[in-house]
């Protein structure tokens, strides 16, 4: 993973409306660069085919210039994989002063692309100043660390990854932390879902967990933590806690 993306965690914000961002436009060269960068991103699951398509118009009416459409094979953990890859692209775009918005309920005309199914879209627009991005991440409304992090290890990492974006700010992650293990769960919490239809909570929250893992690994890499990752397949989405990933840490000191 491109570890230079770590600093973009603190700059990134969701542009729910693309207003007062200046008159700069994303250039054709930048569009080509986005497509090229996508091919370099690390997947969470290596054998899942994914594709990207950038379109000028879509049903996401937020004032965006373009929407990035993500397509994927439907295999185990394909949603987590799209979240993991897409968040890398999200942070890369932020490094180029391109504002972003994960837009879960957007509709597209092209449901399939080269045999792959549409998963989710991301709205994007050029922003004329880095000052229009987030100035203080810690002022964002998120769950308290104690709500998503069990144990007294690696708390400074936990205090960063809890700011990962999620659908309707549901924040469906829970981590058990010990000296040499980090266990990451998707927490089934359907009470807080905003405008999201109840039946779609599981769908989008699986994408959210992929986003969270991207944040987590960037933080671990920043702290020079060595680890092995094991990904699990969720077998019952009705469980209160669904184990997705276990990180076995080696030669790590409590950060």
N, C-alpha and C positions, 0 to 999 in steps of 0.2 A: 504493500500500500504506500502511496505517496505521503510520507510523513510531514511534508511541508503544509499539508492541509490542516494540521492541528491548530495553527493560529487562526484559521478561518472559523473555527467553532465559536470564538468570542466575537467575531464580526458579524456572523450570519444572523439574519432575521427573516421572518416570513412576511413578504409584502402581500398582505391580504387585499390591498388595493394599490395599483401602481399609479400613484398620484404624486405630484410635486417632486418628480425625479429628474427633471431637466428634459432637454430635447435631443440628447444623444441617442443614436440608434445602433443596434447590433449590426455589424457589417457582414458582408458575405464571407470575408476571410474568417471572421469570428465564428460564423455558423459552421464553416468547414473545420475549424479548430475544435469545436465542441464535438462534432462527429468523430474526429480523429482521436480526441482524448477518451471518448467512450470506449474505444477499442483497447485502450491501455489499462482500464480499470480492473482491479482484482475482484473476481467473483467470490461469493461465499461458498457456492457449490459449483465445482468446475465443469460438470457435464450437463449443465442446463444452457440451452441456446437462448440468447437474448438479442434484441435489436432495438434500435432507436430511430424515431422519425421526428423531424422538426417541421411543424406546420405553422402557417401564418394565422389561420383562423381556427377556432374551436368553440365549444360551448362554455368555456371558462371566460366569462365576461368580467374581468377584473382590471381591464386597461392594459393587459400584457401586449408585448410585441409578438411573441411566439409562444407556442406550447411544445414541449418535448413529450412525445408519446413513447412509453416503454412497452415493449412486447416480449413475451417469453413463452417457452415451452411450459406446459403444465406438468410439472414433476414435483415430487416431495420437496417442500421448503422453497418452492419457486417464488413465493411472495417475499419471504425473508431475503432471498437472494436479490430481488429487485430493489428492496429497501437498502440493502448493503451497498450495491453498486450505485444506485441512484444518489445516495447521500454523498458518496465520493464525488460524483459529478456536481452535485449541489454546492459543495464546499469549493470545488475548483472554479465554478462560475462566480462565486463570491469573490475569489481572488482576482477575478477579471472585472470587478465592479458590475457584475450582472446580478440583478435582484431575482429572487426565486420564490416560488410558492408551490409546495406539494398540494395538488388539487385532486382530492379523491373522488369527488362526485361528478367530475367532468365527463361528458359524453362525446364519443367520436363516431364518425361515419364508418371509418375503416376498422372493423373489429378484429381483423386478422391482417398480418403482414408476413408474407413468405411462409405461411403455415404456422406462425406464432400468434398467440392470443394477446389482445390488448390487456394491460394490467392497470396502469395508472398514468396520469400526466403530471407534468410540472410546468407551470407558467413562468415565463422569464421576460425581463426587460432590462435594457441598459440603464444604469444609474449614473448621473453625472458627477457624483462626489462620494468618496468613501465615508464622508461624515453623515451620509443619509442611511447608513447601515446601523447596526446596533452599537450603542455607545457603552452600555453596561449590562452585560448578560445577566448578572446576578439580580437585577431588578425585575427580571421576567418572572411571571407567576408560574411556579412549578411546585410539585409535591416537595415536602420537606425530606431531607436525606433519610431520616429515620423511617420514612414510609416506604422507601424503595431499596434500602440497603440494610441487610442484617449482618451484624458483626462489627468489630472495631478495627478492621484492616482496610487499608487503601481508601480511607475516607476522602482524601483530597481528590482522588479520581472519581469517586462517587459523586462528589459535589460539583463536578463538571459534566459528567455524562447524564445527570438528571435533567439537563437542559436540551436534550435531543428533541427535535420536533416530532409531533405525533398527531394523528387524525383527531380533530376536535379536542386537542390537548388532553387526550385520555391517559397518556403516560403509562402504558400497560406493562412496565418492566419491574422486575424484582430480582435482586442479587443477594446471594448468600456468599459472604467473603470470609475466608480463613487464610492461614499463612501461605498455603500453596495451592488453593483452589478458589476459583470464582465460578459460581453456578448461576446462570442467567435463566430466568423464567419469564414466560408471558403470563401476566396476571389477568384473570378473567374478571373484569369490572365493567359491567354493562350499564351501571347507573349513570355514569358520566359519559355522555355520548353526543351532546348538543343536537345538531340537526341530522346526525348520522342515523340511518335506519338501523334498528336493532339487529337485523339479520346480517348487516354488513360490518358489524363491530369486529367479529373474528377475522374477517378478510383484511381490513385495513390495519388492525393491530398486529397482524403477522408481518406486514410491510414495516410497521413501526419498529418491531423488534430487530429487523435487519438494519434499520437506521441506527438504532441504539448500539448494536454490535460494532458498527463503523466508528461511532464516537468512542466506544470503550477501547477498541484496539488502537486507535490513534493516541489515546491517553496512555495506554500501556507502553506503546512504542516510544512516546515522548519520555517516559520514565525509564527507558532502557530495560524493560521487563521482558525476560524470555519466557515463552509459553508454548504449549501445545493446545490446540483447539479441537474439541470433539462436538460435532453437531448432531442433535437428536431430532427425530421425526415426531411431531405431535400426533398422538393416536386418539385422543379424546378431547375435543375442543370445549367440552363442558366442564372439564376440571377447573378448579379455582386457580391452581398454579400448574402451568405446562412447561416442563423443562425443555429448553432449546439448545443451550450450549454450556459446556464445561471447559474452563481454561485451567490447565495444570501448569502452575508457575514453577520456575526453577531459578535458583540464585537470585531471589528477590528479597529485598528488604521492604518492610512496611513503609509505604510512601506517605 
